[in-house]
Amino acid sequence: MQRDVLIVGFGLAGWALTEVLKKQGISFVVVDAQKNSSSRVATGIYNPVVLKRFRAVWNADALMEHAIPFYMNPHYRDSFHPMPIHRILASASEQNNWAVASDKVDLSNYLNPNILNSTNFNVHSPFGVGVVESTGWIDTNRLLKQSQQELEQQHCFVGESFEYSGLDVSGNKLHYKGWRTKHLVFAEGVGVLKNPWFSNLPIIPNKGEWLIVSCKGLGLENMLKSSVFVVPLGDDIYRVGATYAREFKNNLPTQEAKAWLIAQFKKCTALPFEVLKHKAGFRPTVPDRRPIIGSHPEHKNIWCMNGLGSRGVLWAPYLAIGLVEALKDVQKISPSLDLARFK
């Protein structure tokens, strides 16, 4: 059993790698136990703007240019939900900040300069809303399930946990349980903390909690952003979240987070609602807020792709393209993203 690339982990990072490898005719196999993937429970919003401070994310235009074609692929059309974000403005000062930001070159393609009033009478927005364009959300769980089923049919997916002790790194090729491969890519998310080759990387688990609520009559046709995102899932069902916690006792939902999320949703609308679900998950984050990709300092054919944080939908395709180019020795990893920056 021989493949060019063995991928450990099948969240958005692992999925995007398989998409690039397929297009380039490079053989691969994925090993993943399908447990605790942050990508499968992510809200899946693609948005190139930091809406708390009205600034563009790093390399925003390039991230959008690389990412959106992946999700516009007709093959995944049922998972692709383009829609604007309506940012509730909290004060006259924020109205002014929005006007200034929308005039900046790196934001002009995304921030509509016109502040809207009364876009939805069920939404509390006395200072109006700013509209972020070219945004939307991806049903990541649906996308990953669909892709996994297809890979299983093609005998490219092994549904089990990766055993680090089973990897033989001697010789020119890597060996793992009967598989021989030229390159191995770890795309494990927070699981990398137990990885003997990359456990020293500064991946910080960040716990997020969110709600699924039913709010009859709200009638949102766009995403809403105040202190939380409100994402319409259809039939007046909405996802509300998420929290960001660096300190936590376990991976279970907490009553404190639930109470906070309910309070934030009540600030958006006076309509009654019912909480249908309350979930929690972990995001892999990095201190400088940029992902980590690169090869092991000693074993150059062992790679890592991690730290996508809350913008995995945007980062995954961009990073996958860059990593495959590095695997082929066509182009080096950007120093801004290379794990070598943490030596």
KEKE-3310 file (N, C-alpha, C; in steps of 0.2 Angstrom, whole numbers, plus 5000, padded with zeros to 4 digits):
npx = (5004:5005:5006:5008:5006:5002:4989:4985:4971:4955:4948:4944:4956:4963:4953:4954:4967:4966:4957:4966:4976:4969:4966:4978:4983:4989:4993:4985:4981:4970:4970:4960:4950:4938:4934:4930:4933:4935:4931:4920:4910:4910:4904:4907:4908:4913:4922:4931:4934:4938:4926:4925:4934:4934:4943:4953:4957:4973:4980:4968:4962:4968:4966:4952:4951:4957:4949:4935:4932:4934:4922:4912:4912:4902:4900:4899:4888:4877:4881:4885:4882:4880:4879:4875:4883:4875:4881:4877:4877:4882:4882:4883:4896:4902:4895:4902:4915:4913:4910:4922:4930:4925:4929:4943:4956:4958:4947:4936:4930:4922:4915:4900:4897:4885:4875:4862:4845:4832:4831:4825:4812:4811:4823:4833:4841:4845:4854:4856:4863:4878:4883:4891:4898:4900:4901:4897:4891:4897:4891:4900:4900:4891:4898:4911:4906:4901:4912:4920:4913:4915:4928:4930:4924:4933:4944:4953:4952:4955:4947:4952:4961:4977:4992:5006:5017:5018:5024:5037:5051:5063:5075:5072:5058:5043:5035:5020:5010:5009:5007:5016:5024:5028:5027:5021:5007:5002:4987:4979:4972:4968:4973:4986:4994:4997:5006:5021:5031:5027:5023:5029:5025:5016:5002:4986:4972:4956:4941:4924:4907:4890:4873:4858:4844:4826:4816:4802:4796:4806:4813:4826:4836:4849:4866:4868:4877:4882:4887:4888:4887:4873:4866:4856:4848:4838:4820:4817:4826:4841:4858:4868:4881:4899:4906:4922:4934:4949:4952:4947:4938:4934:4928:4914:4898:4893:4883:4885:4890:4880:4870:4875:4875:4862:4858:4864:4858:4845:4847:4847:4834:4817:4808:4801:4810:4816:4828:4836:4847:4863:4880:4898:4915:4932:4944:4959:4972:4984:4997:5001:4990:4990:4990:5000:5011:5022:5038:5045:5060:5070:5065:5061:5051:5040:5026:5017:5001:4991:4982:4972:4961:4947:4944:4944:4938:4941:4955:4959:4959:4969:4980:4982:4985:4997:5005:5005:5012:5024:5027:5030:5041:5041:5038:5043:5037:5028:5037:5030:5020:5027:5032:5044:5046:5044:5055)
npy = (4994:5010:5027:5044:5054:5054:5058:5064:5067:5074:5087:5103:5107:5095:5090:5101:5099:5086:5090:5098:5089:5079:5087:5088:5076:5068:5055:5049:5045:5046:5046:5045:5046:5052:5059:5072:5083:5100:5106:5100:5104:5117:5134:5139:5151:5162:5176:5190:5201:5208:5211:5217:5227:5233:5230:5223:5205:5197:5197:5196:5197:5188:5176:5175:5174:5162:5153:5154:5148:5134:5131:5135:5125:5115:5102:5103:5111:5110:5113:5126:5142:5157:5173:5190:5199:5207:5219:5224:5241:5249:5262:5280:5283:5271:5271:5281:5276:5265:5271:5277:5266:5259:5266:5263:5255:5241:5237:5241:5233:5225:5231:5239:5256:5262:5264:5255:5256:5249:5236:5224:5223:5216:5215:5222:5237:5252:5261:5257:5246:5239:5233:5219:5212:5199:5188:5173:5156:5140:5123:5114:5102:5094:5095:5088:5076:5071:5071:5062:5050:5048:5047:5035:5026:5026:5020:5028:5032:5029:5024:5027:5030:5038:5030:5035:5028:5018:5023:5023:5031:5029:5027:5032:5033:5035:5023:5016:5005:4996:5005:5014:5030:5045:5058:5064:5072:5081:5085:5089:5097:5102:5090:5089:5092:5080:5075:5068:5073:5087:5093:5103:5115:5131:5128:5133:5127:5134:5136:5135:5139:5136:5140:5132:5139:5141:5153:5159:5169:5178:5179:5180:5184:5185:5184:5189:5200:5205:5205:5192:5180:5177:5165:5161:5145:5140:5139:5147:5143:5145:5148:5152:5161:5163:5158:5162:5154:5153:5147:5132:5118:5106:5098:5100:5107:5123:5130:5143:5148:5146:5154:5167:5167:5166:5178:5187:5185:5189:5203:5206:5203:5205:5194:5179:5163:5147:5136:5124:5116:5114:5116:5112:5115:5114:5126:5126:5137:5151:5160:5172:5173:5168:5154:5138:5131:5119:5110:5096:5100:5090:5079:5081:5077:5075:5084:5098:5106:5117:5126:5135:5141:5152:5155:5144:5140:5150:5150:5136:5132:5141:5138:5124:5124:5131:5122:5110:5115:5116:5103:5098:5104:5116:5129:5139:5138:5152:5164:5170:5161:5149:5136:5137:5150:5149:5145)
npz = (5000:4994:4994:4989:4999:5016:5026:5042:5051:5048:5047:5042:5037:5033:5024:5014:5009:5003:4992:4985:4982:4974:4963:4957:4954:4964:4974:4989:5006:5020:5037:5051:5066:5067:5078:5089:5081:5078:5066:5062:5070:5068:5065:5053:5046:5033:5032:5029:5037:5053:5064:5076:5077:5065:5054:5041:5039:5040:5024:5017:5004:4996:5004:5002:4988:4986:4994:4991:4978:4981:4989:4981:4971:4962:4966:4980:4983:4991:5003:5003:5008:5003:5010:5016:5030:5043:5053:5069:5074:5088:5093:5090:5088:5083:5071:5064:5064:5056:5044:5041:5040:5029:5019:5017:5008:5008:5013:5006:4997:5004:5015:5015:5012:5015:5029:5035:5040:5050:5044:5048:5058:5069:5074:5086:5083:5085:5080:5068:5055:5048:5032:5028:5014:5001:5009:5019:5025:5028:5028:5037:5043:5035:5023:5026:5029:5017:5009:5015:5014:5001:4999:5007:4999:4988:4994:5001:5014:5031:5045:5059:5074:5074:5077:5085:5088:5079:5068:5056:5054:5047:5034:5016:5014:5022:5034:5039:5047:5036:5026:5014:5011:5004:5010:5025:5033:5047:5052:5063:5072:5089:5094:5091:5102:5108:5100:5096:5087:5085:5097:5104:5098:5099:5101:5106:5114:5112:5119:5113:5114:5109:5104:5097:5092:5091:5084:5081:5068:5067:5055:5048:5034:5032:5040:5057:5067:5083:5098:5097:5084:5074:5065:5051:5049:5042:5041:5052:5062:5071:5073:5087:5093:5095:5111:5118:5127:5136:5147:5155:5162:5156:5141:5140:5138:5147:5160:5163:5151:5143:5148:5146:5132:5129:5135:5126:5114:5117:5118:5104:5099:5104:5103:5108:5111:5109:5116:5107:5106:5114:5113:5113:5109:5103:5097:5088:5092:5089:5097:5089:5081:5068:5057:5057:5047:5040:5039:5049:5059:5058:5052:5036:5028:5036:5040:5046:5048:5055:5068:5064:5070:5072:5059:5050:5038:5029:5029:5027:5012:5007:5014:5011:4997:4997:5005:4997:4986:4993:4996:4984:4982:4974:4979:4993:5010:5017:5027:5037:5040:5043:5053:5058:5063:5077:5083)
capx = (5000:5009:5003:5012:5005:4997:4986:4982:4966:4951:4944:4944:4963:4964:4949:4957:4973:4963:4955:4971:4980:4965:4966:4985:4984:4994:4989:4985:4976:4968:4969:4956:4946:4932:4932:4932:4935:4932:4928:4913:4905:4911:4899:4908:4907:4919:4922:4938:4934:4937:4921:4925:4938:4933:4949:4954:4961:4979:4980:4961:4960:4971:4962:4945:4952:4959:4944:4928:4931:4933:4915:4907:4912:4895:4900:4898:4883:4872:4885:4888:4877:4882:4874:4879:4883:4873:4884:4873:4881:4880:4883:4885:4904:4903:4893:4907:4920:4911:4911:4929:4933:4922:4933:4949:4957:4958:4940:4931:4927:4918:4910:4895:4897:4878:4872:4855:4840:4826:4831:4821:4809:4811:4830:4835:4847:4843:4860:4857:4868:4883:4883:4897:4897:4905:4902:4892:4893:4898:4889:4906:4899:4889:4904:4916:4903:4900:4919:4923:4910:4918:4935:4930:4923:4939:4949:4957:4951:4956:4943:4955:4966:4984:4996:5012:5022:5018:5027:5044:5054:5070:5075:5069:5051:5040:5031:5015:5005:5009:5007:5022:5022:5034:5026:5016:5005:4998:4982:4975:4969:4971:4976:4994:4997:5000:5010:5028:5035:5025:5020:5032:5022:5012:4995:4982:4965:4951:4934:4919:4901:4885:4866:4854:4837:4820:4814:4797:4794:4812:4814:4832:4839:4856:4869:4868:4883:4883:4892:4888:4884:4866:4866:4850:4849:4832:4814:4818:4831:4847:4864:4870:4888:4901:4910:4929:4937:4955:4952:4941:4939:4933:4925:4907:4894:4893:4878:4887:4891:4873:4866:4878:4873:4854:4857:4866:4853:4839:4849:4846:4827:4812:4804:4802:4813:4817:4834:4835:4854:4869:4886:4904:4921:4939:4948:4967:4974:4991:4998:5001:4984:4992:4991:5006:5012:5030:5041:5049:5067:5075:5062:5059:5045:5034:5023:5011:4996:4987:4981:4967:4957:4940:4943:4947:4935:4945:4962:4961:4961:4975:4986:4983:4988:5004:5008:5006:5018:5030:5028:5033:5047:5040:5038:5044:5032:5029:5040:5024:5016:5031:5032:5051:5046:5044:5061)
capy = (5000:5015:5033:5050:5058:5052:5064:5063:5072:5076:5093:5107:5107:5089:5090:5105:5095:5081:5093:5100:5083:5076:5091:5088:5069:5066:5050:5050:5042:5050:5042:5050:5043:5055:5061:5079:5088:5107:5108:5097:5108:5124:5138:5139:5157:5165:5183:5193:5207:5208:5215:5221:5233:5235:5229:5216:5200:5196:5194:5195:5196:5181:5171:5175:5172:5155:5149:5153:5143:5127:5130:5136:5119:5112:5096:5105:5116:5110:5115:5133:5147:5164:5178:5195:5199:5213:5221:5229:5246:5250:5269:5285:5282:5265:5273:5285:5271:5261:5275:5278:5259:5257:5270:5260:5251:5234:5235:5244:5227:5221:5235:5244:5262:5265:5261:5253:5256:5245:5231:5219:5226:5211:5215:5229:5240:5259:5264:5254:5240:5240:5227:5216:5209:5193:5183:5167:5151:5133:5118:5110:5095:5091:5094:5083:5069:5069:5070:5056:5044:5047:5044:5028:5022:5026:5017:5033:5034:5024:5027:5025:5034:5037:5028:5038:5023:5014:5027:5021:5036:5027:5027:5038:5034:5033:5017:5016:5000:4993:5010:5018:5036:5050:5063:5063:5078:5080:5091:5086:5102:5102:5084:5089:5093:5074:5073:5068:5077:5094:5094:5109:5121:5134:5128:5134:5126:5139:5133:5139:5136:5139:5137:5131:5141:5142:5159:5160:5176:5182:5179:5183:5181:5187:5183:5195:5201:5210:5202:5185:5179:5174:5162:5157:5138:5139:5138:5151:5140:5149:5146:5158:5159:5158:5160:5161:5153:5150:5143:5128:5112:5100:5099:5100:5114:5125:5134:5150:5150:5146:5160:5172:5167:5168:5186:5191:5184:5193:5210:5207:5203:5204:5189:5173:5158:5140:5133:5117:5112:5118:5112:5115:5112:5117:5129:5127:5144:5152:5167:5178:5173:5165:5147:5136:5125:5118:5103:5095:5102:5085:5074:5085:5074:5076:5091:5100:5111:5118:5133:5139:5146:5152:5156:5139:5140:5154:5148:5129:5131:5144:5134:5118:5125:5132:5116:5106:5117:5115:5096:5097:5108:5121:5135:5138:5141:5159:5164:5173:5155:5144:5134:5139:5156:5148:5142)
capz = (5000:4994:4992:4989:5005:5021:5030:5048:5053:5042:5048:5035:5034:5030:5018:5009:5006:4998:4986:4981:4979:4969:4957:4954:4953:4969:4978:4996:5011:5026:5043:5055:5070:5066:5084:5092:5076:5078:5060:5061:5074:5067:5062:5046:5043:5029:5033:5029:5041:5060:5065:5082:5076:5058:5050:5037:5042:5037:5018:5016:4997:4994:5007:4999:4981:4986:4997:4989:4973:4984:4991:4975:4967:4962:4970:4987:4982:4996:5009:5002:5009:5003:5012:5019:5037:5046:5059:5073:5076:5095:5095:5084:5087:5078:5064:5061:5063:5050:5038:5040:5038:5023:5014:5017:5002:5010:5016:5002:4993:5009:5019:5011:5015:5017:5035:5034:5046:5050:5040:5051:5063:5075:5077:5089:5080:5085:5077:5061:5053:5043:5029:5025:5008:4999:5015:5020:5029:5025:5032:5037:5045:5029:5018:5028:5029:5010:5006:5019:5011:4994:5000:5009:4993:4984:4998:5003:5021:5036:5050:5065:5077:5071:5082:5083:5089:5073:5062:5055:5050:5045:5026:5012:5014:5029:5034:5044:5047:5029:5021:5012:5009:5003:5014:5030:5035:5053:5052:5069:5077:5096:5095:5090:5108:5110:5094:5098:5083:5085:5103:5106:5095:5103:5099:5112:5114:5114:5120:5111:5115:5105:5104:5091:5094:5087:5085:5076:5066:5067:5048:5046:5028:5032:5046:5061:5071:5088:5103:5095:5077:5073:5058:5050:5046:5039:5045:5059:5067:5071:5077:5091:5096:5100:5117:5118:5133:5136:5153:5155:5165:5151:5134:5141:5139:5154:5161:5163:5144:5140:5151:5142:5125:5129:5136:5120:5109:5119:5116:5097:5098:5110:5101:5112:5107:5112:5115:5105:5107:5117:5111:5114:5105:5104:5092:5089:5090:5090:5100:5084:5077:5061:5057:5057:5042:5039:5040:5055:5058:5057:5047:5032:5025:5040:5040:5051:5046:5061:5071:5059:5074:5071:5052:5046:5032:5025:5029:5024:5005:5005:5017:5007:4991:4999:5007:4992:4983:4997:4996:4977:4981:4969:4982:5000:5015:5019:5034:5041:5042:5044:5060:5060:5067:5084:5086)
cpx = (5004:5005:5009:5012:5000:4995:4983:4978:4962:4946:4945:4951:4964:4960:4952:4963:4971:4961:4961:4975:4976:4966:4973:4987:4989:4990:4990:4980:4976:4967:4966:4951:4939:4929:4934:4935:4931:4929:4921:4908:4906:4905:4900:4908:4914:4918:4929:4939:4933:4932:4920:4929:4938:4940:4949:4958:4967:4978:4973:4959:4962:4968:4955:4946:4954:4953:4938:4927:4931:4926:4910:4907:4905:4894:4898:4892:4878:4875:4886:4882:4879:4877:4878:4878:4880:4876:4880:4878:4878:4880:4884:4892:4905:4900:4899:4913:4919:4912:4918:4932:4931:4926:4940:4950:4956:4951:4934:4927:4922:4913:4906:4895:4891:4876:4864:4851:4834:4826:4827:4818:4809:4818:4831:4841:4845:4848:4861:4862:4872:4883:4890:4896:4902:4906:4897:4895:4893:4895:4895:4905:4896:4894:4908:4913:4903:4907:4922:4920:4913:4925:4935:4928:4929:4945:4955:4956:4951:4953:4946:4959:4973:4988:5004:5018:5023:5021:5035:5047:5061:5070:5072:5062:5049:5035:5026:5010:5004:5008:5014:5021:5028:5033:5020:5014:5000:4993:4977:4972:4973:4974:4984:4997:5000:5004:5018:5033:5033:5022:5023:5029:5017:5004:4991:4975:4961:4944:4929:4912:4895:4878:4863:4847:4832:4817:4809:4796:4800:4814:4820:4834:4846:4859:4869:4874:4882:4888:4893:4886:4878:4866:4860:4851:4843:4826:4814:4821:4838:4852:4867:4876:4893:4905:4917:4932:4944:4956:4946:4943:4938:4930:4917:4904:4893:4886:4879:4888:4884:4869:4869:4875:4866:4854:4859:4861:4847:4841:4847:4838:4823:4808:4806:4806:4814:4824:4834:4842:4859:4875:4892:4910:4927:4942:4955:4969:4981:4992:4998:4995:4985:4993:4998:5007:5020:5032:5044:5056:5071:5072:5058:5052:5039:5032:5018:5007:4991:4986:4977:4962:4950:4938:4945:4944:4939:4952:4964:4963:4968:4981:4987:4986:4995:5008:5010:5012:5024:5032:5032:5039:5047:5041:5039:5038:5033:5032:5035:5020:5020:5032:5039:5051:5045:5050:5064)
cpy = (5006:5021:5039:5053:5054:5057:5062:5068:5074:5081:5097:5107:5101:5088:5095:5102:5090:5084:5095:5094:5080:5080:5090:5081:5066:5061:5051:5046:5046:5045:5047:5045:5046:5057:5068:5084:5095:5109:5105:5100:5115:5128:5139:5145:5159:5172:5186:5199:5205:5213:5219:5227:5236:5236:5223:5211:5200:5193:5192:5193:5190:5176:5170:5172:5164:5150:5148:5148:5136:5126:5131:5130:5116:5106:5097:5110:5116:5112:5123:5138:5154:5169:5184:5195:5206:5215:5226:5234:5249:5258:5274:5285:5277:5267:5277:5280:5267:5265:5276:5271:5257:5261:5267:5255:5244:5232:5237:5238:5223:5225:5240:5250:5265:5261:5261:5254:5252:5240:5225:5222:5222:5211:5222:5232:5248:5263:5261:5248:5242:5233:5225:5211:5203:5188:5178:5162:5144:5128:5113:5103:5091:5090:5089:5076:5067:5067:5064:5050:5043:5044:5037:5024:5021:5023:5022:5036:5028:5027:5024:5030:5033:5035:5030:5033:5018:5017:5025:5027:5035:5026:5033:5039:5032:5027:5018:5010:4997:4998:5013:5024:5041:5056:5062:5070:5078:5087:5089:5091:5102:5095:5084:5090:5086:5071:5073:5072:5085:5096:5101:5115:5124:5134:5128:5132:5132:5136:5137:5135:5140:5136:5136:5133:5141:5148:5161:5167:5181:5184:5182:5180:5183:5185:5190:5195:5206:5207:5195:5185:5175:5171:5158:5150:5136:5137:5141:5147:5144:5147:5152:5157:5164:5161:5159:5160:5150:5146:5139:5121:5105:5102:5100:5107:5116:5129:5141:5152:5151:5152:5166:5173:5169:5176:5190:5191:5189:5201:5211:5207:5202:5198:5183:5168:5152:5138:5126:5113:5117:5114:5116:5112:5116:5120:5128:5134:5145:5159:5173:5178:5171:5158:5145:5130:5125:5111:5102:5097:5096:5080:5079:5083:5073:5083:5092:5106:5112:5125:5138:5143:5146:5154:5151:5138:5144:5152:5141:5129:5135:5141:5128:5119:5127:5126:5111:5108:5116:5108:5094:5100:5113:5128:5134:5141:5148:5160:5167:5167:5149:5142:5136:5146:5155:5145:5145)
cpz = (5000:4991:4993:4996:5009:5025:5036:5051:5047:5045:5041:5032:5030:5023:5012:5005:5001:4992:4982:4978:4974:4962:4953:4953:4957:4973:4985:5000:5017:5032:5049:5059:5070:5073:5086:5087:5076:5072:5059:5065:5073:5064:5055:5042:5039:5029:5033:5033:5049:5062:5071:5081:5069:5054:5046:5040:5038:5030:5015:5009:4995:4997:5004:4992:4981:4989:4993:4983:4975:4986:4986:4970:4967:4966:4977:4988:4988:5003:5009:5003:5009:5006:5016:5027:5039:5053:5063:5075:5083:5097:5089:5083:5082:5071:5061:5060:5057:5043:5036:5037:5031:5017:5013:5011:5003:5012:5011:4998:4997:5013:5014:5015:5018:5023:5034:5041:5045:5045:5042:5057:5070:5078:5080:5087:5079:5081:5070:5061:5048:5039:5026:5019:5006:5005:5015:5025:5025:5030:5032:5039:5039:5024:5019:5027:5022:5007:5009:5015:5004:4994:5002:5003:4988:4988:4999:5010:5025:5042:5057:5068:5075:5078:5081:5084:5083:5067:5062:5051:5047:5037:5023:5012:5021:5029:5040:5043:5040:5024:5020:5009:5008:5008:5019:5033:5041:5052:5057:5073:5084:5098:5094:5096:5111:5105:5096:5094:5083:5092:5106:5103:5099:5101:5106:5111:5116:5114:5117:5112:5111:5106:5098:5094:5089:5089:5080:5075:5065:5059:5045:5039:5027:5039:5050:5066:5076:5092:5101:5087:5078:5066:5056:5046:5042:5044:5052:5064:5066:5075:5080:5094:5093:5106:5115:5125:5133:5142:5154:5159:5161:5145:5134:5141:5146:5154:5161:5155:5141:5142:5147:5135:5124:5130:5130:5115:5111:5118:5108:5096:5104:5109:5106:5108:5112:5111:5113:5107:5110:5117:5113:5110:5106:5097:5093:5087:5092:5092:5095:5079:5069:5062:5056:5052:5042:5040:5047:5054:5056:5051:5042:5028:5029:5041:5045:5048:5052:5063:5067:5063:5072:5063:5048:5039:5027:5024:5026:5017:5004:5008:5013:5001:4992:5001:5002:4987:4986:4996:4989:4976:4976:4973:4990:5004:5016:5026:5039:5044:5044:5051:5063:5064:5074:5087:5092)
residu = (MET:GLN:ARG:ASP:VAL:LEU:ILE:VAL:GLY:PHE:GLY:LEU:ALA:GLY:TRP:ALA:LEU:THR:GLU:VAL:LEU:LYS:LYS:GLN:GLY:ILE:SER:PHE:VAL:VAL:VAL:ASP:ALA:GLN:LYS:ASN:SER:SER:SER:ARG:VAL:ALA:THR:GLY:ILE:TYR:ASN:PRO:VAL:VAL:LEU:LYS:ARG:PHE:ARG:ALA:VAL:TRP:ASN:ALA:ASP:ALA:LEU:MET:GLU:HIS:ALA:ILE:PRO:PHE:TYR:MET:ASN:PRO:HIS:TYR:ARG:ASP:SER:PHE:HIS:PRO:MET:PRO:ILE:HIS:ARG:ILE:LEU:ALA:SER:ALA:SER:GLU:GLN:ASN:ASN:TRP:ALA:VAL:ALA:SER:ASP:LYS:VAL:ASP:LEU:SER:ASN:TYR:LEU:ASN:PRO:ASN:ILE:LEU:ASN:SER:THR:ASN:PHE:ASN:VAL:HIS:SER:PRO:PHE:GLY:VAL:GLY:VAL:VAL:GLU:SER:THR:GLY:TRP:ILE:ASP:THR:ASN:ARG:LEU:LEU:LYS:GLN:SER:GLN:GLN:GLU:LEU:GLU:GLN:GLN:HIS:CYS:PHE:VAL:GLY:GLU:SER:PHE:GLU:TYR:SER:GLY:LEU:ASP:VAL:SER:GLY:ASN:LYS:LEU:HIS:TYR:LYS:GLY:TRP:ARG:THR:LYS:HIS:LEU:VAL:PHE:ALA:GLU:GLY:VAL:GLY:VAL:LEU:LYS:ASN:PRO:TRP:PHE:SER:ASN:LEU:PRO:ILE:ILE:PRO:ASN:LYS:GLY:GLU:TRP:LEU:ILE:VAL:SER:CYS:LYS:GLY:LEU:GLY:LEU:GLU:ASN:MET:LEU:LYS:SER:SER:VAL:PHE:VAL:VAL:PRO:LEU:GLY:ASP:ASP:ILE:TYR:ARG:VAL:GLY:ALA:THR:TYR:ALA:ARG:GLU:PHE:LYS:ASN:ASN:LEU:PRO:THR:GLN:GLU:ALA:LYS:ALA:TRP:LEU:ILE:ALA:GLN:PHE:LYS:LYS:CYS:THR:ALA:LEU:PRO:PHE:GLU:VAL:LEU:LYS:HIS:LYS:ALA:GLY:PHE:ARG:PRO:THR:VAL:PRO:ASP:ARG:ARG:PRO:ILE:ILE:GLY:SER:HIS:PRO:GLU:HIS:LYS:ASN:ILE:TRP:CYS:MET:ASN:GLY:LEU:GLY:SER:ARG:GLY:VAL:LEU:TRP:ALA:PRO:TYR:LEU:ALA:ILE:GLY:LEU:VAL:GLU:ALA:LEU:LYS:ASP:VAL:GLN:LYS:ILE:SER:PRO:SER:LEU:ASP:LEU:ALA:ARG:PHE:LYS)
# end
